[in-house]
């Protein structure tokens, strides 16, 4: 019954969203990939919002239901039929509003859980700009696709919906993404560390707080059209965010936004809840909250960030199960365990599948006393609290259903700020 109700709501909201697009004809920027979609979407919004009225996907509303909700600008009604009636009424009202009253630009995240998810959405949103971030070896959701190639084709299908005058923005550091340049007959602009990229980054530096600038963070040089401009990302310590920043600046570039202004706006970017957000912990510790979700590529990048972060004393990795990996599950967890051995002083595993993290760490000769296995996020937080030391940096990550944000909440210095700082704090997620 619940599934049938959701299907009906999705059909109704999709029709309304189509009506809104027909009525107001906003410029649509669509973002997909297997890593960094939400962060990239939010960074694009950050550099464009000063240019006029812009609406972005709320949170990670990237599904067949989430995309229409984003276009309507509404939150999920969850299991409340009256809330859904309110969403429907709001959407119909927007169709009837005068032209010019709706946002001029939409920044939409588009994801794929199953075959056909993206291709069906691409047919009707008809984006002006498509951004493809990264397609790793073992993406999340691959268990629902027969092959990696079929998942990649689904992601790339977003570009097939691109308008004739549209622009394809591709990550030049991923050969699978870059291959789309040859497949798609569209104007293409590339970004990345690749020296052949149209928009490039060089001279990357991670700076501790007080080193050159007060907040600390990431700096690099932006290179394009023979120009070189400095970029600063305060409180950002993951080098993977360079590609997020480059994607956003590339969209600014193809949107004819002044690049100096875009760089200035980007310095105001804040990582979304649950995505590599630094949060003060109890007893002079720092929590790196990366609890939104997990995949092998993202988890490996997070561990490298933990290793390279230019401050702190002891490095702790608290890692929960990585789900939806199908036949790759065991091998992927073991490999991340091997990576953790070289990036963390202590490894805390959370969940049944995460026991394979411990297997990989042991195979790499990590000290047995530095490996702790826990059943859930609550136990992991309590276990770490007993061994906590001032100066610890704690990296916390796991798939959504592992609810690793609960560990963050237990360990943060100001849990009263959880509703603002952490992911999944709505009442519907309680329990």
Helices and strands as residue ranges (DSSP letters): H 2-24, E 27-32, H 37-48, G 49-51, E 54-56, H 66-72, H 81-96, E 105-109, H 117-125, E 129-132, G 142-144, H 148-160, E 167-171, H 175-178, H 180-183, E 187-192, E 199-207, E 217-224, E 227-234, H 241-254, H 259-266, E 277-281, E 285-290, H 296-308, E 315-320, G 326-328, H 329-343, E 346-350, H 355-363, G 368-370, E 371-374, H 377-387, E 393-397, G 400-402, H 405-411, G 415-417, H 418-421, G 427-429
